[in-house]
Amino acid sequence: MAVYVITGVSRGIGFEFLHQLSKDPNNTIVGIVRDKSTTLSKVSEDAELKGRSNIHILEADLTSYDALKNAAAETAKITGGAIDYLIGNAGYISHFDAYDPISVLGEKPKELESELTKLINIHVVANIHLYNLFMPLILAGKTKKVIVISSGFADLDLTNKFDLDLSALYAISKSAMNMVTAKFSAEYKKQGVLFLSICPGMVDVGHYKNSTPEQLQSLGGGLVKFADYAPNFKGPDTPEASTQAVKSVWEKASVDNGDGGAFLSHFGNKQWL
Ligand SMILES: NC(=O)c1ccc[n+]([C@@H]2O[C@H](COP(=O)([O-])OP(=O)(O)OC[C@H]3O[C@@H](n4cnc5c(N)ncnc54)[C@H](OP(=O)(O)O)[C@@H]3O)[C@@H](O)[C@H]2O)c1
């Protein structure tokens, strides 16, 4: 039995976390979304989720400090002032930087600035506020785990070894987010709080279904590099397989095992695919 707060449950990996974690009726899941009524409709139309009274949906855009503060106060009312897990899953996958290296992105300086600012605001600034605002609830809980969903693109060694030049702005923001998580770990480890960044692998949630043939060709170049990196890689995971793997990593990880502030894959190591 555990109490989870998870951001970005409206779709994708977050919606699958909602499925997996609410299966146990003894768990309580508080999902934070930008559009509460749309998510409530989606939950009420889902054959498995519609009867689950352990799901609570709250509304907050992560980039609004006040909205997050309200969400923390609402969560405290639902859970009695304590939570076990805070899962920072919400993220922004930029299409601006997905198909071209950083020099090409630089040819559109205004768009580059606006996309990088958006990515930093969501992945870095918003998660700092999220962690701070929910910390009293985590400290009052039993399990004391704060997990952020990161990306292998943020790994320096992988980038350098395979010259991964796509998704530069996304990677920059996720690697800064990993450092945020490590800094919180440095502060809160002594109080028994585990902070951990976990990459979910490559997961098919339909991000590139509207890509043009040229864009897909560019992505294909990246996939060739992935094949070099992980010859057994057969393509993206389902959200179900990925969330189960990520959950198993956060369940095994602990401050006592030396995992505080670490950045791990869904395999629990540095193998990203
Ligand atoms: N899919 C992959 O292969 C993959 C690989 C590595 C890492 N990840 C990471 O996994 C996490 C989930 O990604 P996904 O693939 O499931 O992406 P997704 O389908 O695009 O879902 C993103 C989620 O984040 C929410 N979100 C975005 N901006 C927000 C904001 N300002 N405030 C509140 N919520 C916001 C979205 O809500 P709305 O519905 O309101 O937009 C949505 O629920 C992300 O952190 C992503 O970077 C994914």
The ligand as an SDF file (V2000), in Angstrom:
LIG
                    3D

 48 52  0  0  0  0  0  0  0  0999 V2000
    8.2950    8.3620  -24.8020 N   0  0  0  0  0  0  0  0  0  0  0  0
    9.6080    8.1840  -24.7350 C   0  0  0  0  0  0  0  0  0  0  0  0
   10.2160    7.4470  -25.5480 O   0  0  0  0  0  0  0  0  0  0  0  0
   10.4210    8.8490  -23.6550 C   0  0  0  0  0  0  0  0  0  0  0  0
   11.8030    8.5700  -23.6130 C   0  0  0  0  0  0  0  0  0  0  0  0
   12.5700    9.1630  -22.6060 C   0  0  0  0  0  0  0  0  0  0  0  0
   11.9660    9.9740  -21.6740 C   0  0  0  0  0  0  0  0  0  0  0  0
   10.6190   10.2430  -21.7380 N   0  0  0  0  0  0  0  0  0  0  0  0
   10.0480   11.1150  -20.7120 C   0  0  0  0  0  0  0  0  0  0  0  0
    8.9070   10.4760  -20.1520 O   0  0  0  0  0  0  0  0  0  0  0  0
    7.9930   11.4490  -19.6610 C   0  0  0  0  0  0  0  0  0  0  0  0
    6.6180   11.1790  -20.2330 C   0  0  0  0  0  0  0  0  0  0  0  0
    6.7180   11.3000  -21.6450 O   0  0  0  0  0  0  0  0  0  0  0  0
    5.6550   10.7340  -22.6800 P   0  0  0  0  0  0  0  0  0  0  0  0
    6.4430   10.0490  -23.7240 O   0  0  0  0  0  0  0  0  0  0  0  0
    4.5630   10.0320  -21.9900 O   0  0  0  0  0  0  0  0  0  0  0  0
    5.1610   12.1280  -23.2940 O   0  0  0  0  0  0  0  0  0  0  0  0
    3.7140   12.6850  -23.6700 P   0  0  0  0  0  0  0  0  0  0  0  0
    2.8360   11.5960  -24.1800 O   0  0  0  0  0  0  0  0  0  0  0  0
    4.0010   13.8500  -24.5510 O   0  0  0  0  0  0  0  0  0  0  0  0
    3.1320   13.1730  -22.2780 O   0  0  0  0  0  0  0  0  0  0  0  0
    3.6670   14.3050  -21.6520 C   0  0  0  0  0  0  0  0  0  0  0  0
    2.8430   14.5950  -20.4100 C   0  0  0  0  0  0  0  0  0  0  0  0
    3.3970   15.7540  -19.7640 O   0  0  0  0  0  0  0  0  0  0  0  0
    2.3330   16.6860  -19.5450 C   0  0  0  0  0  0  0  0  0  0  0  0
    2.8050   18.0680  -19.5550 N   0  0  0  0  0  0  0  0  0  0  0  0
    3.5520   18.6690  -20.5100 C   0  0  0  0  0  0  0  0  0  0  0  0
    3.7540   19.9660  -20.1900 N   0  0  0  0  0  0  0  0  0  0  0  0
    3.1090   20.1740  -19.0050 C   0  0  0  0  0  0  0  0  0  0  0  0
    2.9300   21.2950  -18.1620 C   0  0  0  0  0  0  0  0  0  0  0  0
    3.4420   22.4910  -18.4560 N   0  0  0  0  0  0  0  0  0  0  0  0
    2.1940   21.1520  -17.0380 N   0  0  0  0  0  0  0  0  0  0  0  0
    1.6500   19.9550  -16.7140 C   0  0  0  0  0  0  0  0  0  0  0  0
    1.7800   18.8500  -17.4730 N   0  0  0  0  0  0  0  0  0  0  0  0
    2.4990   18.9670  -18.6050 C   0  0  0  0  0  0  0  0  0  0  0  0
    1.3690   16.4330  -20.7070 C   0  0  0  0  0  0  0  0  0  0  0  0
    0.1120   17.0040  -20.4160 O   0  0  0  0  0  0  0  0  0  0  0  0
   -0.8930   17.5690  -21.5640 P   0  0  0  0  0  0  0  0  0  0  0  0
   -1.7040   16.3850  -22.0180 O   0  0  0  0  0  0  0  0  0  0  0  0
   -1.6810   18.6100  -20.8680 O   0  0  0  0  0  0  0  0  0  0  0  0
   -0.0360   18.1280  -22.6600 O   0  0  0  0  0  0  0  0  0  0  0  0
    1.3790   14.9090  -20.7360 C   0  0  0  0  0  0  0  0  0  0  0  0
    0.5680   14.3770  -19.7250 O   0  0  0  0  0  0  0  0  0  0  0  0
    8.5530   12.8150  -20.1080 C   0  0  0  0  0  0  0  0  0  0  0  0
    9.2370   13.4130  -19.0260 O   0  0  0  0  0  0  0  0  0  0  0  0
    9.5160   12.4420  -21.2250 C   0  0  0  0  0  0  0  0  0  0  0  0
   10.5480   13.4010  -21.3740 O   0  0  0  0  0  0  0  0  0  0  0  0
    9.8340    9.6910  -22.7160 C   0  0  0  0  0  0  0  0  0  0  0  0
  1  2  1  0
  2  3  2  0
  2  4  1  0
  4  5  1  0
  4 48  2  0
  5  6  2  0
  6  7  1  0
  7  8  2  0
  8  9  1  0
  8 48  1  0
  9 10  1  0
  9 46  1  0
 10 11  1  0
 11 12  1  0
 11 44  1  0
 12 13  1  0
 13 14  1  0
 14 15  2  0
 14 16  1  0
 14 17  1  0
 17 18  1  0
 18 19  2  0
 18 20  1  0
 18 21  1  0
 21 22  1  0
 22 23  1  0
 23 24  1  0
 23 42  1  0
 24 25  1  0
 25 26  1  0
 25 36  1  0
 26 27  1  0
 26 35  1  0
 27 28  2  0
 28 29  1  0
 29 30  1  0
 29 35  2  0
 30 31  1  0
 30 32  2  0
 32 33  1  0
 33 34  2  0
 34 35  1  0
 36 37  1  0
 36 42  1  0
 37 38  1  0
 38 39  2  0
 38 40  1  0
 38 41  1  0
 42 43  1  0
 44 45  1  0
 44 46  1  0
 46 47  1  0
M  CHG  2   8   1  16  -1
M  END
$$$$
